[in-house]
Amino acid sequence: MQKKELLSQEKEVLLLLTDYWADWEASHAIVGINMVPQYTVKTIALDKESKVSIGGLRVEIDYTLEEYQCFDNLAMIILTGSFSWGRDNNEIADFVKKANDSNIPIAAICGATIFLGRHGFLNNIQHTGDDLEYFQDQLINEENYNGHEHFLVAQSINANGIITANETASLEFAREIFRTLEVYEKEHIDLWYEKFKNGISG
């Protein structure tokens, strides 16, 4: 009975997937989130077709964007890098904007940060992504991106409800997600990060 009560209180964290998504980039985050009773990770995509990761993992989809209309139980949307962010993703952008306008935190890493920039989410906040030159080269002709002065070379940045990270920053990405969701106490998050970043010593 107690377990059912906990499940009924779970908030959802959506892992938004496209074809050839980068499975390693959100792995630390989604494992940590799923280990606590207050959250559950669900997958969402444009359609119900299973999505294959760069590492060859085939993942089933829980929701389509069209199905997910109510954000009352939504705690965060996570977007990983993928080989598909260069395509027309206006429907995804509309969904993310609706969530962002509803004050739902958005977390994006690697190529997903370019997607956010392309659709105007990063114009007025500090953000990061992969190599600065590459980032700017990808967005130089994008009329919706004018946030160049807000780009910082960093592993991960959390600003105004949007977390961004570069492709080497899966640990920092997870740490900012944990902090935002308050998955664990701050001291526990810091210890977890130290252990996985620098290894076990002594």
Order of alpha helices (4+ residues) and beta strands (2+ residues): alpha-beta-alpha-beta-beta-beta-beta-beta-alpha-beta-alpha-alpha-beta-beta-alpha-alpha
